[in-house]
Amino acid sequence: MEYKFAEIEPKWQKYWEENKTFKTNDDYSKPKYYILDMFPYPSGAGLHVGHPEGYTATDILSRYKRMKGFNVLHPMGYDAFGLPAEQYAMQTGTHPAITTQKNCDNFRRQIKAIGLSYDWDREINTTDPKYFKWTQWIFKKLYDTYFDEEQQKGRPISELVIPEEVKANGEEAVKTYISEKRLAYYDNAQVWWCDSCKTVCANEEVLTDGSHEKCGNTVIRKNLKQWLLRIPHYGERLLSGLENLDWPEGVKDMQRNWIGKSTGAEVDFAIDGLDKNLRVYTTRPDTLFGATYMVIAPEHELVDEIVTDDKKEAVDAYIKAAALKSDLDRTDLAKEKTGVFTGRYAVNPVNKQLIPIWVADYVLMGYGTGAIMAVPAHDTRDFEFAKEFNIDINCILDPKDAENREEILAGDACWTEDGAYINSSSDETGLDINGLNKAAGIQQVVEWLEKQGIGKATVNFKLRDWLFSRQRYWGEPFPVIHWEDGEVSLVEDEYLPLQLPNLEEYSPSATGESPLAKAEDWLVVTDKNGRKGRRETNTMPQWAGSCWYYLRYIDPNNEDSIFDVKKEQYWMPVDLYVGGAEHAVLHLLYSRFWHKVLFDLGVVSTDEPFQKLFNRE
């Protein structure tokens, strides 16, 4: 029997649409099952084969669960802000909203033609002002939240206790203290800058030769004012939360590695000739006796103060050259060890020996403090650097089982295994760990550092503050005003959503600001007292809208609240989330972070958003 799909399928698809066959009601008497697909970015090319591959699987499960008596939530929407539509706008002059709407209409048509059982009454679009009103609202929540270290949770900034010693220093000191605690903050951040395109480049857009993949011109590192989110505060909870999730182990491992928890100590080295300390983070404080030099990243904030006059020209030239390299070139791909002596020395706290401070690009600002103590006898990278520049090498771990023991003790070979401590005592400081093992050595050195007031045990994460702004037009506007007197304020809830102005030209400004800097009528505001201010010209990254979209599906047409509390308590968490593993350490990690903040503030009822995750091949 011939299957006349051209007749049969359109007939039933029309019936399903007219009768709302797959409409989801909030029937609390039924067991719920929330099935979520990672929603697509609507490109002009339409669906690709990977979309229906995953959507078909979740559709089969949705139909099965409905027949088993479950109340199934299976929605669809569009992650529609982002660079492609803006690039098309720059090329053609077509407003991104027009392109985006056309693409969304095509995606919807294609998905309906496949016959998938979505509840189209719950469709969302991240570019819809009724949607990004609540994205802006969440940003305000992040801005008005601090992380309580003792309680290990986010709390309203209004509950932050200001220390008396801070209050004694005046109103500005209090404002600074509060700003340094907010989960969302505005500060200088180092970015890749293409002077040809007048724009910031994502790391993925920088080729290994230091050029911009789009124009071929060399990019440089540059400091620009950016919005950042203090996601590392949630590092411990993001790690521990993985244990109870039904996720692929590979994805969990990717998140664990990205978060990169390590335990060690922060140590202050006095800088000879300056009333300053150079702080390092080390996982091996027990090897301090073997530290024979220090290295600071070319971007370290103390470089200009540390370098002596006779070394300034060489250091400046080195820093300029380092700015042209990618992080990969500076670390994993670096075959040749490069560096330059600053002319200054630090004081090793455990033995009071002066050790040279170098600038070298194999140290990055993105991990620890941007400064390291180098122990060349027991670290291959440090050993190669010390040999290259004829720096002292002091063996402090006994290589008693090594065939080349004498060579190691003489500083002619590197010993990377552990052993009992040797050469690890000082009459001047009273510290002696000779003969101890690793665990005892770490404990004794950390206790000594804390007693001296020059160090402390520290947990560190590779996870860095999230750079949360882009110099682009097609993104969520920040509900932020920068006033001429230096104050920063947020747009009140009653005036949300703050919408994008209409522009005729979408290229970034020559100063590196987004195209919004050219929208004068929208940009400049005046308060009731005549004080002038400028709206934030950065826009949020595409990740913003996708961080929380699963929550809006629960109550997509609610204009008064982000969602109804009872509905959220019924539907959350997502029972099954299906999508690509390529989102493991970006979207999934960011969503978990936002969700935990909202949980701490009592906005959502679950600590984790996605209980079960499945990656399509």
Disulfide bonds with the S-S distance in Angstrom:
none
